Amino acid sequence: MTDAPASPISPPSRFSPLDAVHRAAGAGFTDFAGWQMPVRYSSDLAEHHAVRSAAGLFDLSHMAEFRVSGPDAAAFLDHALAGLLSATTIGQAKYSLLLAEEGGVIDDVVVYRLGDEEFLVVANASNREPVAAALEERTAGFDLVLTDESDETALVAVQGPASREILESTEGFEAPGLDELRYYRSTPARFRGEPVLLARTGYTGEDGYELYLAPDRAEALWRALEAAGGPLGLVPAGLASRDTLRLEAGMPLYGHELSLETLPVQAGLGRVPALGKESFVGREALVAGPDENAPVLVGLVAEGRRAARAGYQVFPIDGGADAPPAGLVTSGALSPTLGHPIALAYVDPRLAAEGTEVTVDIRGTRLAFRTTTLPFYRRKKD
């Protein structure tokens, strides 16, 4: 789960509470969903490899956070989201989808259960307003309080195999039971006496943690993490490396692989909606399913060094020079870890079988690719 680039109608730029830290570090910036966010500090490759081999430090303070509290909080989320959130236990995190009535994806979210009647819904910055509107509209008839806490929340992520050792070494950071915290779980922690929500979640394909805290504490935490992690290989990492990391991990990006025009099953997320629930917004459309010829998301790999980029057309291998395109690349890169081109693409379902050979038009030259299972990269687990 992450953000799509800024749209032409994005409001004037907003700034992270860590903006001064990034500028002092010499970061380059990009306008991202209306925010000025660091795209890189040194090189995309160096930051990418640091996350795979040691750790990277990310500022994700542009993300949107919504707190849902009250007796009907769990029932409300079961109605508003595609997943079965009432079945989660306190401390558990769950990836879910906010769907339109037609089944398209308004946003993908991560939901943390903080108590019997309290949840935190984390959405993409670019979708803050539509998520807020959809959630608010769906509160009718439920006894709960919905609060947009995005402006009162900073988010820092430590991702990579050294992340736990870094947290354990960070001055002033206290997280009882850190060594027992399981993947996709969260726990209350403290930094210099102030509360932090520590979650073992992330968007890089590596083990790692995300830390939610008050914006006025973010700089001190960032500097403490840098001090502890520097000797262990930690580097600050920007959005460019975050995109190649998530692509290698086969994770969808809203605005590329997910949209209002896409049903979850087309994006390989057919297991996310809990169709066993009697009702939730979008359920009827999911049960009806997409058209049998609707495009489906596949992974593509190739030899060589020329990467397919978003918007490049996909063709059947035996279609001839005049054949119409049978797909479109949504994300692509030369994989820094694997050393060959990888891409995600929506293609005609007849081309979706693993190992199917296709071509991709890369600036006027059709190069051979073949479909493959996802993810492209899977970390070795302890």
C-alpha positions, 0 to 999 in steps of 0.5 A: 500500500502506497501513493500514486503521484500527484494529480494535476488538481493537487492542492499546494504542496504540504511539508512533512514534519521532517522536511528540515531534516531531509533538506539538511541531508541533501535530499532531492524532492518530488511533489507527491500527492500534494506533498513535498517528499524526499525522492532520494538522498544519495542514489536510488540503487544504494538506498534500494540495496541498503534496505535489502542488505541492512536497513532503510529509514523512510519518512511516510508522514504524508500517509492518512490516518483515521481512528474509529472508536466506539461500540460499533467500530468493528461492525462499521468496518465490516460494512465499510471495508471488504475484509472481516475486521471484526475477526482481528484480535487486539494488536493485529494488523490487516490489509484491506480494501475500501470499495465503491458500490461498483466493486472498484477500489477507492483505496487499499488500507491497513487496519490496526486493531488497537482495542475492543472498540478502537481501530486505526485505518491507514490510507494513501495520502493521495486518497485522503479525501475520498477515503474520508468521504466514503468512511463518513458516508458509511457511518450512518446507523453505527454508534462510533466516532470517526476521526481524521488524525492525519495532521496529528500523526507522523510516520517513520519506517525502518525496513530491512534485516537489521531493523530490529537490532536498530530499534533495540539500540535506539536511545530512548526507545522502549518497546517491551516484547519487541523480540516477540512481536509477530509480522502484521502485529502492533504494540504500544511503545514509547520514545523518551517517555512519549507514546509510539504505535510500533507496527511490524508492517511495511511495503518493501518486502523486507522485515521491518517496522512502522512507527506512528507518533506525534509530529513534534517528536518525529525529528528526535526519533529520526535522529536517534534511529540514524545514530543507532542504525548508522553503524549497522548500515542504516541509510535514509531512503526516498520514494524512488527506492521505495517504489522499486522495493515494492515492485520487486515484492509484487505489491500493488500501487494505487493509481497504477495497479489499483483504481476505481475501474479495477475489481480486486480479483483482476489485481490478484487480490481476490482473497482480500474481500471476505465474501462470507460476510452477508454484506459490505459495500461493493459485495454484490459487484464482486459476486457478479465478477468482472467480464470474462475478458477483463484484463488481469494483472500479471508479472513480466520478466525479461532478459537484458537491461531495457526496462518496460515502464508504465504505459508501454503496450503488451502484444501477443508473441504470435499476433503479427506486426499489425496485431492490436495491443493485448495489455498495458504495463502499469509498473516496471523497472530494471530490478536492482536485486535481480538484475533483469527487467521486471514489470506488472501489466494488465493483459488479456486473460488469454495471456495470463498463464505462467510462462506465456511469451509476449512482447513489450513495445519499448520506445518502438522496439518490441522486446520479449518478456514472459509472464511469471508468478508474483512476487519477483523477490521474496526475502528469506525468513528467519 
